[in-house]
Amino acid sequence: MQKSAIDNIMTRVSVRHFTGEKISDEQLEQLLRCAMAAPSAMNKQPWEFLVVSDEDMLMRLDEEFPYSRCGNGAAVAIIPCGNLQRAISTMPDFWVNDLSAATENILLAAHAMGLGAVWTGVHPNPERAQKLQELLGLPAHIVPLCIVPVGIPAEQPEIKDKWDADRIHYNAF
């Protein structure tokens, strides 16, 4: 399914319920290729992506992080992580920007492919980040940004028009 970029952006919604059907390896690779096509500060690409497809681990993620919706039939959960050893030494927190761009690419690519996905936050909550690092065996220099469950949508949420002209300011606030 091909959509224009603008139509894809304007019609993307957060999908939190999935059919439980699997997605193909090709679809998963396409999502990850799109993630890695994101811009990154000084092209450092400080990302690592952990893909969870094991049903038991998806249920563990759902138990430990109920907001993640991984137990709602998601085929996989993609966990974008910042590799602090690859981050810019003089601006180490820029990894958050880089991984946010990569995550948005995953969400837009999933929508363009007819899949559903939702961004569920982990960083900057230190308790959530540490719990996820421990659960998935991440080394200390790999920091999870979020959990993105992906799958075949079992719902079609209403598209929201978020335009608000009152939030636009020109030349000064």
C-alpha positions in Angstrom: 0.0 0.0 0.0 1.5 3.3 -1.1 0.5 6.6 0.6 1.8 10.0 0.1 4.1 11.1 2.9 1.7 13.9 4.0 -1.3 11.6 4.0 0.7 9.0 6.0 1.6 11.6 8.6 -1.9 13.0 8.9 -3.6 9.7 9.2 -1.2 7.8 11.5 -2.8 6.8 14.8 -1.7 5.0 17.9 -2.9 1.4 17.7 -3.0 -0.5 21.1 -4.9 -3.7 20.2 -3.6 -6.2 17.7 -5.0 -9.4 16.1 -2.1 -11.6 17.3 -1.1 -12.5 13.8 2.6 -12.5 13.0 4.3 -10.1 10.7 6.8 -11.2 8.1 10.6 -11.0 8.5 10.5 -8.7 5.5 8.1 -6.3 7.1 10.2 -6.3 10.3 13.4 -5.6 8.4 11.7 -2.8 6.5 10.6 -1.2 9.8 14.2 -1.4 11.1 15.6 0.0 7.8 13.2 2.9 8.1 14.3 3.5 11.7 18.0 3.6 10.7 17.2 6.1 7.9 16.4 8.7 10.5 18.6 11.8 10.9 21.1 11.8 13.7 23.3 14.5 15.2 26.7 14.5 13.5 25.6 11.2 11.9 26.6 9.3 15.0 23.7 6.9 14.7 23.8 6.0 18.4 21.1 3.5 18.1 20.5 -0.2 18.9 17.2 -1.9 18.3 16.0 -4.8 20.4 13.3 -6.8 18.8 11.1 -9.0 21.1 9.1 -11.6 19.3 9.0 -14.3 21.9 5.4 -14.6 23.2 6.6 -15.3 26.8 8.8 -12.2 26.8 6.0 -10.1 25.2 3.8 -11.1 28.1 6.5 -10.3 30.6 6.8 -6.9 29.1 3.1 -6.5 29.4 3.2 -7.5 33.1 6.1 -5.2 34.0 5.0 -2.4 31.7 1.2 -2.6 31.4 1.0 0.6 29.4 3.2 -1.0 26.7 0.2 -3.0 25.4 2.6 -5.8 24.4 0.1 -8.4 25.7 -2.7 -7.1 23.4 -1.7 -9.3 20.5 1.4 -7.5 19.3 3.5 -9.5 16.9 6.7 -7.9 18.1 7.9 -5.1 20.4 10.7 -2.9 19.0 12.8 -1.3 21.7 14.9 1.6 20.4 17.9 2.1 22.6 20.6 4.7 22.8 24.2 3.5 22.8 25.9 6.0 25.0 29.3 4.8 23.7 28.3 6.1 20.3 26.8 9.4 21.5 28.4 12.7 20.9 30.9 13.2 23.7 30.2 17.0 24.0 26.4 16.6 23.8 25.7 13.1 25.1 21.9 13.7 25.5 21.4 14.2 21.7 20.9 10.4 21.5 17.3 11.1 22.7 16.6 13.3 19.6 18.2 10.7 17.3 16.2 7.8 18.8 13.0 9.9 18.8 13.4 10.4 15.0 14.1 6.7 14.5 11.0 5.8 16.6 8.8 8.2 14.6 10.1 6.5 11.4 9.0 3.1 12.8 5.5 4.5 13.5 5.1 6.1 10.1 6.5 3.0 8.3 4.2 0.7 10.2 1.2 2.8 9.2 2.3 3.0 5.6 2.6 -0.9 5.6 -0.9 -1.3 7.0 0.4 -2.3 10.4 -0.4 -0.8 13.8 2.0 0.5 16.4 2.2 2.8 19.5 5.0 4.7 21.2 5.1 3.8 24.9 7.5 5.8 27.0 10.4 4.5 29.1 13.1 7.3 29.1 13.5 9.6 31.0 11.9 7.6 33.8 14.9 6.0 35.5 12.9 3.3 37.2 11.3 2.2 34.0 14.7 2.3 32.1 16.5 0.3 34.8 13.7 -2.3 35.0 13.7 -2.7 31.2 17.5 -2.9 31.2 17.4 -5.7 33.8 14.6 -7.6 32.1 16.3 -7.6 28.7 19.9 -7.9 29.9 21.0 -4.6 28.5 24.4 -3.3 29.4 24.6 -0.1 31.3 25.6 2.0 28.2 22.5 0.9 26.3 19.5 3.0 27.4 16.0 2.2 26.3 14.0 5.1 25.0 10.6 3.4 24.6 8.7 0.3 23.7 6.9 0.1 20.4 4.5 -2.8 20.0 3.8 -3.6 16.4 1.3 -5.9 14.8 -1.8 -6.3 12.7 -4.4 -3.7 13.9 -7.5 -5.1 15.7 -8.9 -1.6 15.9 -9.1 1.5 13.8 -8.8 4.5 16.1 -10.3 7.7 15.0 -7.9 10.1 13.2 -7.4 13.2 15.3 -7.0 16.7 13.9 -4.4 18.2 16.2 -4.0 21.5 14.2 -4.1 24.6 16.5 -3.3 27.9 14.9 -3.1 29.5 18.3 0.2 27.6 18.9 2.0 29.2 16.0 4.2 32.2 16.7 6.1 34.2 14.1 9.3 36.1 14.7 8.8 36.3 18.5 6.6 34.7 21.1 
